Amino acid sequence: MAAAFLWALPLLWPHGETRVSAVLVYLFVTWGLSVLASAALARALRRAERDTDTDG
């Protein structure tokens, strides 16, 4: 949900004042951070699942 909001944020920027290259850099950085956050969340969930499986 947060990534969808961050991707939609450029739609609220004033038209004509923002360069397209700046928007593309923003979207690429947002995409990269979303990938990293997803990987970190998957790793944490995998670790938590392993911990609950070994507790018995």
For each residue, the residues with C-beta under 8 A, 3 or more apart:
1: 4 5
2: 5 6
3: 6 7 30 31 34 37
4: 1 7 8
5: 1 2 8 9
6: 2 3 9 30 34
7: 3 4 10 27 30 31
8: 4 5 11 12
9: 5 6 12 13
10: 7 13 18 23 26 27
11: 8
12: 8 9
13: 9 10 17 18 23
14: 17 18
15: 18
16:
17: 13 14
18: 10 13 14 15 22 23
19: 22 23
20: 23 24
21: 24 25
22: 18 19 25 26
23: 10 13 18 19 20 26 27
24: 20 21 27 28
25: 21 22 28 29
26: 10 22 23 29 30
27: 7 10 23 24 30 31
28: 24 25 31 32
29: 25 26 32 33
30: 3 6 7 26 27 33 34
31: 3 7 27 28 34 35
32: 28 29 35 36
33: 29 30 36 37
34: 3 6 30 31 37 38
35: 31 32 38 39
36: 32 33 39 40
37: 3 33 34 40 41
38: 34 35 41 42
39: 35 36 42 43
40: 36 37 43 44
41: 37 38 44 45
42: 38 39 45 46
43: 39 40 46 47
44: 40 41 47 48
45: 41 42 48 49
46: 42 43 49 50
47: 43 44 50 51
48: 44 45 51 52
49: 45 46 52 53
50: 46 47 53 54
51: 47 48 54 55
52: 48 49 55
53: 49 50
54: 50 51
55: 51 52
56:
